[in-house]
Amino acid sequence: MVFKLNIKKKKNTRIEPVTTSILTTALSSLAVNLFQGLLGSLFKPSDYQDTVIFGRAMRIKMCGDTCVQITDRGSSITSTGTGATLQEALGDATKKIFDELLKKNLLSLHDLCVLHITFPHPNQALCPGAIINPCDLLHPVLTTPTPCINKLGDSYCNSNVQRCEDHLYQSFMHHNCWKACTSTD
């Protein structure tokens, strides 16, 4: 920015010393702040980055070569992740912060659906490969997941597994043959 003073000198026109000192003080502080910000950003990288992760405003801060700290800007929840590489540390911190947001009920099922986040069934021993999808409105997500069993027996449910997605039998099959209907095998 260049400021010009258009003052035409007349024979008896004179700039008062007070006006000159005020202008000098204002312009010098403006120039100093401008150059400090410019030189600071050129020679010293910022130690944090504001970004959006899965639709939430986050601040990422490096805490070492293989350490990342993430702060959720909306809730001020912070998590730290470590790993062999920077990418692993970022993934670890992201997982931890979203786990914390879920525990504190700061993410709704709608948020999870919009973000296309699905979860494995908590009992993977009985339900290997079963996925809980928050977008599945026909089978709402329960706070206590449905036990992964076939109430009518494995042989009956496995022989009728093709009816799990048939709209006439879907509710019955998912209620009585949960293991057969949710298995990815």
Sine and cosine of phi, psi and omega as CSV:
sin_phi,cos_phi,sin_psi,cos_psi,sin_omega,cos_omega
0.00,0.00,0.70,-0.71,0.02,-1.00
-0.84,-0.54,0.80,-0.60,0.04,-1.00
-0.96,-0.27,0.74,-0.68,0.05,-1.00
-0.89,-0.45,0.65,-0.76,0.11,-0.99
-0.97,-0.26,0.89,-0.45,0.02,-1.00
-1.00,-0.03,1.00,0.07,0.03,-1.00
-0.87,-0.49,0.89,-0.46,0.05,-1.00
-1.00,0.00,0.81,-0.59,-0.02,-1.00
-0.97,0.26,0.84,-0.54,0.16,-0.99
-0.96,-0.27,0.20,-0.98,-0.09,-1.00
-0.86,0.52,-0.65,0.76,-0.08,-1.00
-0.94,-0.35,0.21,0.98,-0.01,-1.00
-1.00,0.08,0.71,-0.70,-0.04,-1.00
-0.60,-0.80,0.66,-0.75,0.05,-1.00
-1.00,0.06,0.78,-0.63,-0.02,-1.00
-0.93,0.36,0.58,-0.82,0.03,-1.00
-0.87,0.49,-0.55,0.83,0.01,-1.00
-0.91,0.42,-0.70,0.72,0.03,-1.00
-0.89,0.46,-0.67,0.74,0.02,-1.00
-0.89,0.46,-0.69,0.73,-0.02,-1.00
-0.93,0.36,-0.59,0.81,0.04,-1.00
-0.91,0.41,-0.73,0.68,0.04,-1.00
-0.88,0.48,-0.68,0.73,0.00,-1.00
-0.89,0.45,-0.70,0.72,0.00,-1.00
-0.89,0.45,-0.72,0.70,-0.02,-1.00
-0.90,0.43,-0.72,0.69,-0.01,-1.00
-0.94,0.35,-0.59,0.81,-0.01,-1.00
-0.93,0.36,-0.65,0.76,0.03,-1.00
-0.92,0.39,-0.59,0.81,0.07,-1.00
-0.89,0.46,-0.71,0.70,0.00,-1.00
-0.91,0.41,-0.67,0.74,0.00,-1.00
-0.89,0.45,-0.73,0.69,0.01,-1.00
-0.90,0.44,-0.63,0.78,0.02,-1.00
-0.89,0.45,-0.74,0.67,-0.02,-1.00
-0.95,0.32,-0.57,0.82,0.06,-1.00
-0.89,0.46,-0.72,0.70,0.02,-1.00
-0.90,0.44,-0.67,0.74,-0.02,-1.00
-0.92,0.39,-0.77,0.64,-0.01,-1.00
-0.93,0.37,-0.58,0.82,0.02,-1.00
-0.89,0.46,-0.66,0.75,-0.01,-1.00
-0.97,0.24,-0.41,0.91,0.02,-1.00
-0.98,0.20,-0.63,0.78,-0.14,-0.99
-0.97,-0.26,-0.31,0.95,0.02,-1.00
-0.82,-0.57,0.93,-0.37,0.00,-1.00
-0.93,0.37,0.49,-0.87,0.02,-1.00
-0.93,0.37,0.61,-0.79,-0.02,-1.00
-1.00,0.04,0.05,1.00,0.07,-1.00
-0.59,-0.81,0.27,-0.96,0.04,-1.00
-0.65,-0.76,0.77,-0.64,0.10,-1.00
-1.00,0.00,0.77,-0.64,-0.04,-1.00
-0.49,-0.87,0.04,-1.00,0.05,-1.00
-0.89,-0.46,0.82,-0.57,0.03,-1.00
-0.86,-0.51,0.86,-0.52,-0.02,-1.00
0.76,0.65,0.69,0.73,0.09,-1.00
0.99,0.16,0.09,1.00,0.00,-1.00
-0.88,-0.47,0.65,-0.76,0.04,-1.00
-0.95,0.32,0.81,-0.58,-0.04,-1.00
-0.74,-0.67,0.43,-0.90,0.14,-0.99
-0.89,-0.46,0.84,-0.55,-0.01,-1.00
-0.97,-0.24,0.77,-0.64,0.00,-1.00
-0.78,-0.63,0.72,-0.69,0.02,-1.00
-0.99,0.13,0.78,-0.63,0.04,-1.00
-0.89,-0.45,0.30,0.95,0.02,-1.00
0.37,-0.93,-0.06,-1.00,0.00,-1.00
-0.93,0.37,-0.55,0.83,-0.01,-1.00
-0.78,-0.63,0.62,0.79,-0.03,-1.00
-0.66,-0.75,0.74,-0.68,-0.01,-1.00
-0.73,-0.68,0.69,-0.72,0.08,-1.00
-0.91,-0.41,0.78,-0.63,0.01,-1.00
-0.89,-0.46,0.72,-0.69,0.06,-1.00
-0.87,-0.50,0.80,-0.59,0.09,-1.00
-0.97,0.23,0.87,-0.50,-0.10,-0.99
-0.93,0.36,-0.48,0.88,-0.03,-1.00
-0.97,0.24,-0.58,0.82,-0.08,-1.00
-0.90,-0.43,-0.17,0.99,-0.04,-1.00
0.91,0.40,0.33,0.95,0.08,-1.00
-0.97,0.22,0.70,-0.71,-0.04,-1.00
-0.85,-0.53,0.62,-0.78,0.11,-0.99
-0.67,-0.75,0.47,-0.88,0.00,-1.00
-0.86,-0.51,0.71,-0.70,0.01,-1.00
-0.83,-0.55,0.54,-0.84,0.04,-1.00
-0.77,-0.64,0.33,-0.95,0.02,-1.00
-0.09,-1.00,0.08,-1.00,0.01,-1.00
-0.94,0.35,-0.50,0.86,0.03,-1.00
-0.80,-0.60,0.18,-0.98,0.03,-1.00
-0.90,0.43,-0.60,0.80,0.01,-1.00
-0.91,0.41,-0.65,0.76,0.05,-1.00
-0.90,0.43,-0.65,0.76,0.02,-1.00
-0.90,0.44,-0.66,0.75,0.02,-1.00
-0.91,0.41,-0.67,0.74,0.05,-1.00
-0.89,0.46,-0.66,0.75,0.02,-1.00
-0.90,0.44,-0.71,0.70,0.00,-1.00
-0.91,0.42,-0.64,0.77,0.02,-1.00
-0.90,0.44,-0.70,0.71,0.03,-1.00
-0.87,0.49,-0.72,0.70,-0.04,-1.00
-0.90,0.44,-0.66,0.75,-0.04,-1.00
-0.94,0.34,-0.60,0.80,0.03,-1.00
-0.95,0.31,-0.54,0.84,0.12,-0.99
-0.88,0.48,-0.69,0.73,0.00,-1.00
-0.91,0.41,-0.65,0.76,0.04,-1.00
-0.89,0.45,-0.61,0.80,0.05,-1.00
-0.93,0.37,-0.67,0.74,0.00,-1.00
-0.89,0.47,-0.59,0.81,-0.04,-1.00
-1.00,-0.02,0.19,0.98,0.03,-1.00
0.82,0.57,0.64,0.77,0.05,-1.00
-0.99,-0.12,-0.05,1.00,0.12,-0.99
-0.87,-0.49,0.76,-0.64,0.03,-1.00
-1.00,-0.02,0.19,-0.98,0.08,-1.00
-0.89,0.45,-0.54,0.84,0.06,-1.00
-0.89,0.47,-0.68,0.73,0.04,-1.00
-0.86,0.51,-0.70,0.72,-0.02,-1.00
-0.91,0.41,-0.62,0.78,0.01,-1.00
-0.91,0.41,-0.72,0.70,0.00,-1.00
-0.88,0.48,-0.59,0.81,-0.02,-1.00
-0.99,0.10,-0.03,1.00,0.00,-1.00
0.86,0.51,0.68,0.73,0.02,-1.00
-0.99,-0.14,0.81,-0.59,0.08,-1.00
-0.87,-0.50,0.30,-0.95,-0.06,-1.00
-0.78,-0.62,0.57,-0.82,0.14,-0.99
-0.96,0.29,0.47,-0.88,0.07,-1.00
-0.86,0.52,0.66,-0.75,-0.06,-1.00
-0.89,0.46,-0.44,0.90,0.00,-1.00
-0.97,-0.24,0.99,0.16,-0.03,-1.00
-0.95,0.30,-0.29,0.96,0.05,-1.00
-0.92,0.39,-0.70,0.72,0.00,-1.00
-1.00,0.01,-0.45,0.89,-0.07,-1.00
-0.83,-0.56,0.90,0.43,0.00,-1.00
-0.91,0.41,0.78,-0.62,0.05,-1.00
1.00,0.09,-0.08,1.00,0.01,-1.00
-0.96,0.30,0.71,-0.70,-0.08,-1.00
-0.88,-0.47,0.68,-0.73,0.11,-0.99
-0.98,-0.18,0.86,-0.51,-0.04,-1.00
-0.92,-0.38,0.90,-0.43,-0.02,-1.00
-0.93,0.38,-0.24,0.97,0.03,-1.00
-1.00,0.09,-0.19,0.98,-0.03,-1.00
-0.97,0.23,1.00,-0.09,-0.08,-1.00
-0.98,0.22,-0.32,0.95,0.05,-1.00
-0.96,0.28,-0.47,0.88,-0.03,-1.00
-0.79,-0.61,1.00,0.07,-0.10,-0.99
-0.88,0.48,0.47,-0.88,0.04,-1.00
-0.97,0.26,0.81,-0.58,0.02,-1.00
-0.99,-0.13,0.51,-0.86,0.04,-1.00
-0.92,0.40,-0.54,0.84,0.14,-0.99
-0.95,-0.32,0.95,-0.31,-0.08,-1.00
-0.87,0.49,0.49,-0.87,0.04,-1.00
-0.87,0.50,0.71,-0.70,0.05,-1.00
-0.86,0.51,0.64,-0.77,-0.09,-1.00
-1.00,0.04,0.97,0.23,0.02,-1.00
-0.68,-0.74,0.28,-0.96,0.14,-0.99
-0.98,-0.22,0.97,-0.25,-0.06,-1.00
-0.89,0.45,-0.49,0.87,-0.02,-1.00
-1.00,-0.09,0.14,0.99,0.02,-1.00
0.99,-0.13,0.53,-0.85,-0.05,-1.00
-0.90,0.43,-0.65,0.76,-0.06,-1.00
-0.91,0.40,-0.70,0.72,0.01,-1.00
-0.90,0.44,-0.75,0.66,-0.07,-1.00
-0.91,0.41,-0.67,0.74,-0.01,-1.00
-0.92,0.39,-0.54,0.84,0.01,-1.00
-0.97,0.24,-0.30,0.95,0.00,-1.00
-0.91,-0.42,0.35,0.94,-0.07,-1.00
-0.88,0.47,-0.44,0.90,0.01,-1.00
-0.91,0.41,-0.32,0.95,0.00,-1.00
-1.00,0.09,-0.05,1.00,-0.03,-1.00
-0.88,0.48,-0.54,0.84,-0.02,-1.00
-0.96,-0.28,0.07,1.00,0.08,-1.00
-0.98,0.21,0.83,-0.55,-0.13,-0.99
-0.87,0.50,-0.41,0.91,0.03,-1.00
-0.96,0.30,-0.52,0.85,-0.10,-1.00
-0.91,-0.41,-0.04,1.00,-0.17,-0.98
-0.85,0.53,-0.77,0.64,-0.03,-1.00
-0.88,0.47,-0.72,0.70,0.01,-1.00
-0.88,0.48,-0.73,0.69,-0.05,-1.00
-0.91,0.41,-0.69,0.72,-0.01,-1.00
-0.93,0.37,-0.47,0.89,0.03,-1.00
-0.98,0.21,-0.63,0.78,-0.11,-0.99
-0.98,-0.21,-0.33,0.95,-0.04,-1.00
-0.78,-0.63,0.74,0.67,-0.08,-1.00
-0.83,0.56,-0.71,0.70,-0.05,-1.00
-0.89,0.45,-0.70,0.71,-0.01,-1.00
-0.93,0.36,-0.61,0.80,-0.07,-1.00
-0.98,0.21,-0.43,0.90,-0.05,-1.00
-0.97,-0.22,-0.09,1.00,0.01,-1.00
-0.96,0.29,0.66,-0.75,0.00,-1.00
-1.00,-0.07,0.04,1.00,-0.02,-1.00
-0.95,0.30,0.00,0.00,0.00,0.00
